[in-house]
Each structure stands twice: as structure tokens, then as C-alpha cells.
């Protein structure tokens, strides 16, 4: 299923303005040392410009880049990477109703000049039906969130994925595509590295704890015997 997500403009711009101001404050320096360094840089730049003019040195054109900077980091949140629904909250293989898991994720982005960042995400999800399932249809829910890198959540949106299991089958694969996730930029100097895009299932606290602990069920299978071979004793 293909979707388009435009994150909250006002929240992002406010956060970016704060981040840009903080970065500018760090870069500018303070006191006499910062002013002295700035003066030396200006003098060096003026000398180079004069030298290039006197020698008629041409400026080599820069190779055009696809993006103005790096893409946002896109990943699946570990605590929400799997969906395991237990009947009566009993963690046992025979108590599983429905399951879901992110199988793979790929992403890319594009932006230049003052354009916003456009991110495309493609996710492959695997779904399962357990012994406690009540039917061949189940609607799963996942979310996509944009955060200021390692800080606050700027925007979050939920999506439903209706899954129908074919008769006699207990597994299904679904590809979800976010065609365009648009992240506004407060200034041209704001790059994708300021942001992080997280995805995950809408899970209960018990499901999150189950994932966090790395719990999984081991399926017991009988040994396969080749035709004509004696059975193991």
C-alpha cells in the first residue's frame, strides 16, 4: 500500500529554529579569541581572492550533488519491531492469536537549496495467524515518527494494514510504501542528519517488554526420515 505523509510544519520549524540558533551560537565563538580568529580568516580569504585575480585563476565548477546533505536516519524501533498478540496475556506458543514483524526496510531521500526533505520508505512486513486466531482477517496498526535526532518526537502518524490470510495458510507478506514523507527545513543549512525517522507496530506495554527481552518461541519439528530408511529408535 502506498501512502504520503507530510509532517507537522509548525512543530518542525520551531524545533529547527532552536537547533539552528544553538548551532550558530557554538560556531560563532565568544570573546576576544573568536573575534581574532574571524579577523585572521577574513584576511586570508581577501589575500587568496587578490592572488587569484592577479593570476587570472579560473574556479573549477563543483560536481552537482543529488542532495544538499545527508538523509535522515531511518530505522525500526526495536521495542516495536514485532507484534505478538497473546490470548489472556499468557506468553505461550499455544496462546498466540496474531503476529507481525518487520522483515526489511529501505529508504532514500532528496532535497536541495531551500527545498524540504522528501523521504521515501519501503517496508516488507510478515504477518502470522496463531492457534488462538478468531478468523482469517486481522487489521494491524503501525506508526511512522519523525524526531529531532536523539531528542524529541516532532510528528507521529498511525496507519492501518488490513491482512487477509488465504484459506489453509497462516502467513502473509505485505509491502508498505511511504511514497513521500516531507520534512520542512527552517534554513538551507539544516540537513537531514538533524532528523531521525522511526517506524514500529502499535504495541501494548506487554508486547514491548516481550520484544525488549528478545523472547522468541522455538518450534519443535520431528526428524525427517528419507524414504526407505529405518526410523530412528
C-alpha positions, -999 to +999 in steps of 0.1 A: +000+000+000+013+034-009+009+064+014+020+101+016+029+117+049+036+154+055+048+160+090+036+189+112+051+221+097+049+244+127+064+219+152+093+211+129+101+247+121+101+257+157+125+228+166+147+236+136+149+273+145+160+263+180+186+238+167+200+263+142+203+290+168+222+267+191+245+256+163+252+292+153+260+301+189+285+272+191+301+281+157+304+318+163+328+316+193+329+342+220+352+368+235+384+381+220+396+347+208+366+343+185+370+379+170+407+374+164+401+341+146+374+357+125+398+386+115+425+361+105+401+341+084+389+373+066+424+384+059+433+350+044+402+350+022+410+385+009+446+376+001+435+345-018+409+364-037+435+390-047+461+364-057+435+345-079+425+378-096+461+387-104+469+353-118+435+350-136+430+316-119+396+301-130+373+285-105+367+248-112+329+240-113+317+218-085+301+185-093+264+187-089+252+167-059+219+149-056+212+162-021+222+193-002+233+170+027+228+135+042+195+118+045+177+113+078+185+081+096+155+057+091+152+026+113+127+002+130+123+008+168+134-025+184+107-025+211+080-021+184+096-043+157+073-073+164+036-077+171+027-108+192-009-109+204-014-134+233-048-145+244-054-136+280-019-121+282-004-156+285+030-159+269+029-193+254+031-207+218-005-221+220-018-188+232-008-168+202-035-152+182-018-129+156+018-119+149+036-093+128+072-085+121+092-060+100+112-082+076+131-054+058+133-017+054+148+005+027+148+043+023+161+072+003+157+110+003+162+140-019+165+178-013+185+208-025+187+245-020+158+255+003+136+226-006+121+204+021+135+169+026+115+143+008+119+108+022+107+075+006+104+044+027+096+008+017+089-018+043+083-055+040+061-069+068+054-105+076+022-115+094+011-147+111-020-164+124-017-184+156-039-212+172-060-186+190-068-165+159-105-158+156-106-155+118-087-151+085-087-113+087-069-090+111-061-053+110-026-044+122-015-009+130+019+007+127+033+042+131+059+065+115+075+092+136+100+120+128+123+130+157+149+156+162+179+133+163+182+116+197+157+141+212+120+149+210+094+135+187+083+161+162+055+143+144+039+109+145+012+092+124-006+059+125-015+036+096-038+005+095-028-026+075-058-050+069-045-085+063-064-114+049-049-149+053-057-173+024-076-205+033-053-231+047-024-206+052-013-189+084+013-164+070+012-134+047+036-108+034+027-072+028+048-043+013+040-009+027+054+022+009+056+057+022+059+074-011+067+109+002+074+119+038+080+157+036+102+173+063+103+211+061+137+228+067+138+261+086+170+272+068+191+260+039+218+249+064+195+224+080+204+189+067+188+155+070+212+145+097+192+166+122+163+142+119+156+106+125+126+086+112+114+057+133+088+031+124+071+004+146+040-015+153+014-001+177+021-025+206+009-028+242+033-025+271+034-063+274+043-066+237+071-040+240+085-058+270+084-092+252+103-076+223+128-058+246+136-091+263+143-107+230+119-136+236+110-159+208+093-193+205+112-223+193+092-245+170+098-282+176+099-303+144+101-340+140+131-355+123+126-361+086+133-397+075+143-405+040+120-429+021+130-465+027+153-456+056+147-471+091+131-448+116+152-436+144+148-455+176 
